[in-house]
């Protein structure tokens, strides 16, 4: 497994984008996670998690950000990060790991580290991934 990388200036800026979206859109019980992704073209897409009364229909912030990028026709994810309402880094859930890897196998993910966060390849977060042919 590849060693985690320290955050670059671009990664720190992406982390701040995720923190800014959850700070501005946080709503207790409804929007508790913020995410930001940067595509290979340099565009940044930020989103919040959407909760629902029926938990099965909640949608993760990472999935919404990927949907925003897909809507814009820009799905080559370079890096992605999610944060809790307090700004601490959140590791992506299993479904988001699958989704990120499906859309961009070379994507990097900022995950919690000893101090702030570290950067790891998405493939290291989901070994032996289910393979399908679209």
C-alpha positions in Angstrom: 0.0 0.0 0.0 1.2 3.5 -0.9 2.2 5.7 2.0 -0.2 8.6 2.7 0.9 12.0 1.5 0.8 15.3 3.4 -1.7 17.9 2.3 -0.6 20.2 -0.5 -1.7 23.8 -0.8 -4.4 22.7 -3.3 -5.5 20.0 -0.8 -5.7 22.6 2.0 -7.8 24.9 -0.3 -10.1 22.0 -1.1 -10.5 21.2 2.6 -11.4 24.8 3.3 -14.0 24.6 0.5 -15.6 21.6 2.3 -15.5 23.5 5.6 -17.0 26.6 4.1 -20.0 24.8 2.5 -20.9 22.9 5.7 -20.4 26.1 7.8 -22.8 28.1 5.5 -25.3 25.3 5.0 -25.2 23.3 8.2 -28.7 22.4 9.5 -28.8 20.2 12.6 -30.0 16.7 11.6 -30.4 17.6 7.9 -27.1 18.8 6.6 -24.3 17.5 8.8 -21.5 16.6 6.3 -19.9 18.9 3.7 -17.7 17.7 0.8 -15.6 19.3 -1.9 -14.0 17.7 -4.9 -11.5 19.1 -7.4 -11.5 17.7 -10.9 -8.5 17.3 -13.1 -9.6 20.4 -15.0 -9.2 22.4 -11.7 -12.9 23.0 -11.0 -14.2 22.6 -7.5 -17.6 21.3 -6.6 -18.9 21.6 -3.0 -22.0 20.0 -1.5 -23.8 19.1 1.7 -25.2 15.8 2.8 -29.0 15.5 2.7 -30.7 13.6 5.5 -34.3 12.4 5.3 -36.9 11.1 7.8 -36.4 7.7 6.2 -32.6 7.0 6.6 -32.4 4.9 3.5 -33.0 7.9 1.2 -30.3 10.1 2.8 -27.7 11.1 0.2 -24.0 11.7 1.0 -22.3 15.0 0.3 -19.6 13.3 -1.8 -22.3 11.7 -4.0 -24.0 15.1 -4.5 -20.7 16.8 -5.4 -20.0 14.0 -7.9 -23.5 14.5 -9.3 -22.8 18.2 -9.6 -19.5 17.5 -11.5 -21.3 15.0 -13.7 -24.0 17.5 -14.5 -21.3 19.9 -15.6 -19.6 17.2 -17.7 -16.5 17.1 -15.5 -16.1 13.8 -13.6 -12.4 13.2 -13.6 -11.9 13.6 -9.9 -8.4 14.6 -8.8 -9.1 14.9 -5.1 -12.1 14.8 -2.7 -12.7 15.4 1.0 -15.6 15.3 3.4 -15.9 17.1 6.7 -18.2 16.9 9.7 -20.2 20.0 10.8 -17.3 20.9 13.2 -14.9 20.9 10.3 -13.0 17.7 11.2 -12.2 15.5 8.3 -14.6 12.5 7.7 -13.5 9.4 5.9 -16.0 8.5 3.0 -18.5 5.7 3.7 -18.3 2.4 1.8 -20.9 3.5 -0.8 -19.0 6.7 -1.5 -15.7 4.8 -1.8 -17.4 2.6 -4.4 -18.8 5.6 -6.2 -15.5 7.6 -6.2 -13.6 4.6 -7.5 -16.2 4.0 -10.2 -16.0 7.5 -11.5 -12.3 8.2 -11.1 -10.0 5.2 -10.3 -7.0 7.6 -10.0 -8.8 9.9 -7.5 -7.0 10.9 -4.3 -9.0 11.2 -1.0 -8.2 13.3 2.0 -8.9 11.2 5.1 -8.3 11.8 8.9 -4.6 11.7 9.9 -2.6 12.2 13.0 -2.8 16.0 12.8 -5.1 17.2 10.1 -5.5 14.9 7.2 -3.5 12.8 4.8 -4.0 12.0 1.1 -4.5 8.4 -0.1 -5.5 6.9 -3.4 -9.1 5.8 -3.5 -8.1 2.3 -4.4 -6.3 1.9 -1.1 -9.6 2.5 0.7 -11.5 -0.3 -1.0 -9.4 -3.3 -1.8 -10.9 -6.1 -3.9 -13.6 -3.8 -5.3 -16.5 -5.3 -7.1 -15.9 -4.9 -10.8 -18.6 -4.2 -13.4 -18.6 -3.3 -17.0 -20.9 -0.3 -17.8 
